[in-house]
Amino acid sequence: MNLGFLFLKSVSTGVITSEELDWVTRHQPDFSRLEEATALKLGRLLDGGLIHLGCRI
């Protein structure tokens, strides 16, 4: 999995799955600075309610 792809998919659908969120947290120590910034943005979108934790149909 790629964080950039995951970010785009989550923003376009408005949903991130728990498995995808688990992947982000497991790989966080290996992120580059750009990936860290992307993960922070993803977290802010989750906090703001623009992306929801759930499943895609």
C-alpha positions as a printed NumPy array, in Angstrom:
array([[  0.   ,   0.   ,   0.   ],
       [  1.115,   3.557,  -0.635],
       [  0.191,   6.486,   1.626],
       [ -0.348,   8.862,  -1.292],
       [ -2.757,   6.462,  -2.962],
       [ -4.52 ,   5.82 ,   0.343],
       [ -4.863,   9.568,   0.932],
       [ -6.349,  10.183,  -2.506],
       [ -8.729,   7.23 ,  -2.187],
       [ -9.886,   8.393,   1.254],
       [-10.406,  11.976,   0.146],
       [-12.302,  10.958,  -2.986],
       [-14.608,   8.492,  -1.18 ],
       [-14.793,  10.209,   2.209],
       [-14.085,   6.88 ,   3.93 ],
       [-11.043,   5.144,   5.389],
       [-11.244,   1.566,   6.632],
       [ -9.876,   0.416,   9.967],
       [ -7.41 ,  -1.839,   8.11 ],
       [ -6.075,   1.152,   6.178],
       [ -5.778,   3.177,   9.371],
       [ -3.942,   0.257,  11.005],
       [ -1.535,   0.203,   8.041],
       [ -0.82 ,   3.914,   8.488],
       [ -0.035,   3.516,  12.195],
       [  2.167,   0.445,  11.636],
       [  4.263,   2.155,   8.941],
       [  4.433,   5.597,  10.532],
       [  8.074,   5.217,  11.754],
       [  9.209,   4.63 ,   8.148],
       [  7.489,   7.692,   6.628],
       [  9.414,  10.423,   4.867],
       [  8.712,  14.042,   5.802],
       [  6.229,  14.326,   2.951],
       [  4.436,  11.175,   4.06 ],
       [  4.348,  12.475,   7.653],
       [  2.689,  15.67 ,   6.434],
       [  0.207,  13.616,   4.402],
       [ -0.619,  11.444,   7.419],
       [ -1.179,  14.57 ,   9.534],
       [ -3.506,  15.975,   6.88 ],
       [ -5.405,  12.687,   6.809],
       [ -5.752,  12.831,  10.596],
       [ -7.042,  16.386,  10.449],
       [ -9.623,  15.396,   7.859],
       [-10.73 ,  12.541,  10.131],
       [-10.921,  14.894,  13.115],
       [-12.891,  17.409,  11.083],
       [-15.432,  14.832,   9.969],
       [-14.612,  15.107,   6.261],
       [-13.385,  11.505,   6.201],
       [-15.252,   8.814,   8.118],
       [-14.054,   5.522,   9.546],
       [-16.033,   2.721,   7.962],
       [-16.212,   0.446,   4.959],
       [-16.552,   1.118,   1.264],
       [-19.472,  -0.401,  -0.619]])
